[in-house]
């Protein structure tokens, strides 16, 4: 997934927990939640402990949607996708207007390669929060995986509209344009990415490659898209395949 739990949670935990234990030996749902965040921020070796803490928080407060959402994240990180999907479904059952829950559900469905359901979940999240750029980005990746390139372009255009300073999203947009032989549009997208992040060497390399292809190739009408789209496909896909759903 694109989002990571804030490392600051660990510092909050360090401050809060000693005070709490001075007052009582039993932890509240909020305290278990903070402990879960702290364990999650420490990385892969602590995901099981994070899972336990979120479940303890939910045992106390079953409708604690923040705990459900973060539980789903760490379950995904452990490859427990069916469990994560059940957790997302429970969060949505409790609050159908929770954009995070719909987004997490989409991420999990993407891991399960259930792409149509994945994009449907992102659409639900975006209905609630139209500027949810991570959902636009993941939707673009899902459409790309389905071979729906124009839909992928539309998703990335929405992402760049809401977050025009995101170099990565311009790179992804340029990648799909290049894949579909829309070289001029690809150049413009890559140039935007390089302008935002000048040391983005991967994009600069793609930009140089597209410019070379554009100047050295004089395709006949009707052949441009298919000819260009077949060139260097591993390079074209390098950005898309790195999207973390």
Secondary structure by P-SEA (a helix, b strand, c coil): cccccccaaaaaaaacaaaaaaccccccaaaaaaaaaaaaaaccccaaaaaaaaaaaaaacccaaaaaaaaaaaaaaacaaaaaaaaaaaaaaaccccaaaaaaaaaaaaaacaaaaaaaaaaaaaaacccaaaaaaaaaaaaaaacaaaaaaaaaaaaaaaccccaaaaaaaaaaaaaacaaaaaaaaaaaaaaacccaaaaaaaaaaaaaaaaacccccccaaaaaaaccccccccccccccc
